[in-house]
Amino acid sequence: MGISVDSRERNKAFAQSLGVTFPILSDEAKTVSRAYDVLMPIIRWAKRVTFVIDKQGVIREVIKGGAAIDPAGALAACSIHKP
């Protein structure tokens, strides 16, 4: 049984609805979830985590759990860490 992952198009529409221009990952193969150690091994579902990563690839903010559902935290982190 596969776990539904939003498509790139759906994530792009979501980002546009928020007025943001940064990309939102669609990790259908779960390779990034594994790399960032957020994939729960038994059910193969990623934990709810938002990583704010700058243009140099540095993780600037990690938002976990229920707070990761609300995009306001990521938006605030992006405004704090603007170049």
Buried (B, 14 or more C-beta within 10 A) or exposed (E): EEEEBBEEEEBBEEBEEBEBEEEBEBBEEBEBBBEBEBBEEEEEBBEEBBBBBEEEEEEEBBBEEEEBEEBEBBBEBBEEEEE
